[in-house]
Amino acid sequence: MLTCQQLAELVTEYLDGSMPLVKRAQFQMHIGICKNCRAYLQQMKMTVRTLGHLPADPVAEMSPETKAELLQRLRSMGTKK
Amino acid sequence: MLAISQECMDGQFGLAVPLLRFRMVESVHAPSESELVARLRARDESAFVELINRYHGQLLRLAGAFVASSNVAEEVVQDTWVAVLDGLDTFEERSSLKTWIFRILSNRAKTRGVREKRSVPFSSFNEGASSDEPAVDPAQFAADGHWASAIRPWNEDTPDKLLSTHESVARLHLAIESLPANQRAVVTLRDVEGLESEEVCEMLGVTEANQRVLLHRARTYLRTVLDEYVDRR
């Protein structure tokens, strides 16, 4: 039987979907009876979800000079036949 | 107004593409990758601008995980764009355009990071990823392995709330910045950019197992950071 501490270390492997069957069954059994671990798993899922929707840093714009240089390079490339 | 989801447009729905490209008058038309590649090969400048707008910020963030200064990160990304242009005609579309661009960046950033003697040299990228040390603070557990105090679930709308508050978004960015370069690279590529595990392993030159440990450490830390901002039910 897994302890909460052991389970907490297995959360990423579980969410990755790469956990072997027996281990996964043990994990799910623990989650089924442990409210705290259920909450922890939920928090980790929400953390991942939040990361996935993180807005881009507004400062990261390409300078007009760089953009112009790159476009010039594109322009000077012949068309692929 | 018809808005087509980005995921839909980037997918391999080759047959559906002509239908999806039918423009509704006020729709937001996000070109698919295949469309962009075709237009780029035809030297369509607006396609290149679209590509830059789409990925430049993400590339900068990722480059920042490997190199010491933002100036160097900008150089690395600029080199990447040049390489993208140079490699355009031989890009075989075996991977997605995005993966290809990110792979170019990753290689350049790692090389540059080594040269700039940033904290994590390439050869030791796998170090610090040992699974011997627990990622979750042992102080959170009692001697018998149970949680020392109750863990309560977050409200269902937590991600939305966190993302709509400037302070928590900034805090999350800062937290990601503070991660060791290898963890930061993995969590950025996997969770922020949404790339698949296999792709990320390929891009960073790490094993599946190491990648998972790095991701686990990063996520464990970031969860504790977000916990500060979360309303309790």
Chai-1 contact restraints between the chains, C-beta under 6 A:
chainA,res_idxA,chainB,res_idxB,connection_type,confidence,min_distance_angstrom,max_distance_angstrom,comment,restraint_id
A,T3,B,G145,contact,1.0,0.0,6.0,A-B,restraint_1
A,C4,B,G145,contact,1.0,0.0,6.0,A-B,restraint_2
A,C4,B,H146,contact,1.0,0.0,6.0,A-B,restraint_3
A,C4,B,W147,contact,1.0,0.0,6.0,A-B,restraint_4
A,Q5,B,F141,contact,1.0,0.0,6.0,A-B,restraint_5
A,Q5,B,G145,contact,1.0,0.0,6.0,A-B,restraint_6
A,A8,B,V136,contact,1.0,0.0,6.0,A-B,restraint_7
A,E9,B,P134,contact,1.0,0.0,6.0,A-B,restraint_8
A,T12,B,R212,contact,1.0,0.0,6.0,A-B,restraint_9
A,T12,B,L215,contact,1.0,0.0,6.0,A-B,restraint_10
A,T12,B,H216,contact,1.0,0.0,6.0,A-B,restraint_11
A,N36,B,W147,contact,1.0,0.0,6.0,A-B,restraint_12
A,N36,B,I151,contact,1.0,0.0,6.0,A-B,restraint_13
A,A39,B,I151,contact,1.0,0.0,6.0,A-B,restraint_14
A,A39,B,R152,contact,1.0,0.0,6.0,A-B,restraint_15
A,A39,B,P153,contact,1.0,0.0,6.0,A-B,restraint_16
A,Y40,B,I151,contact,1.0,0.0,6.0,A-B,restraint_17
A,Q42,B,P153,contact,1.0,0.0,6.0,A-B,restraint_18
A,Q43,B,W154,contact,1.0,0.0,6.0,A-B,restraint_19
A,Q43,B,R223,contact,1.0,0.0,6.0,A-B,restraint_20
A,M44,B,R223,contact,1.0,0.0,6.0,A-B,restraint_21
A,M46,B,W154,contact,1.0,0.0,6.0,A-B,restraint_22
A,M46,B,T158,contact,1.0,0.0,6.0,A-B,restraint_23
A,M46,B,P159,contact,1.0,0.0,6.0,A-B,restraint_24
A,T47,B,R219,contact,1.0,0.0,6.0,A-B,restraint_25
A,T47,B,L222,contact,1.0,0.0,6.0,A-B,restraint_26
A,T47,B,R223,contact,1.0,0.0,6.0,A-B,restraint_27
A,T47,B,L226,contact,1.0,0.0,6.0,A-B,restraint_28
A,V48,B,D191,contact,1.0,0.0,6.0,A-B,restraint_29
A,R49,B,P159,contact,1.0,0.0,6.0,A-B,restraint_30
A,T50,B,P159,contact,1.0,0.0,6.0,A-B,restraint_31
A,T50,B,L162,contact,1.0,0.0,6.0,A-B,restraint_32
A,L51,B,D191,contact,1.0,0.0,6.0,A-B,restraint_33
A,L51,B,V192,contact,1.0,0.0,6.0,A-B,restraint_34
A,G52,B,D191,contact,1.0,0.0,6.0,A-B,restraint_35
A,G52,B,G194,contact,1.0,0.0,6.0,A-B,restraint_36
A,H53,B,L163,contact,1.0,0.0,6.0,A-B,restraint_37
A,L54,B,V192,contact,1.0,0.0,6.0,A-B,restraint_38
A,A56,B,G57,contact,1.0,0.0,6.0,A-B,restraint_39
A,A60,B,G57,contact,1.0,0.0,6.0,A-B,restraint_40
A,A60,B,L60,contact,1.0,0.0,6.0,A-B,restraint_41
A,M62,B,I52,contact,1.0,0.0,6.0,A-B,restraint_42
A,M62,B,H56,contact,1.0,0.0,6.0,A-B,restraint_43
A,T66,B,Q78,contact,1.0,0.0,6.0,A-B,restraint_44
A,L70,B,W81,contact,1.0,0.0,6.0,A-B,restraint_45
A,L71,B,E45,contact,1.0,0.0,6.0,A-B,restraint_46
A,R73,B,L85,contact,1.0,0.0,6.0,A-B,restraint_47
A,L74,B,R43,contact,1.0,0.0,6.0,A-B,restraint_48
A,L74,B,F48,contact,1.0,0.0,6.0,A-B,restraint_49
A,L74,B,L85,contact,1.0,0.0,6.0,A-B,restraint_50
A,T79,B,R43,contact,1.0,0.0,6.0,A-B,restraint_51
A,K80,B,R41,contact,1.0,0.0,6.0,A-B,restraint_52
A,K80,B,D89,contact,1.0,0.0,6.0,A-B,restraint_53
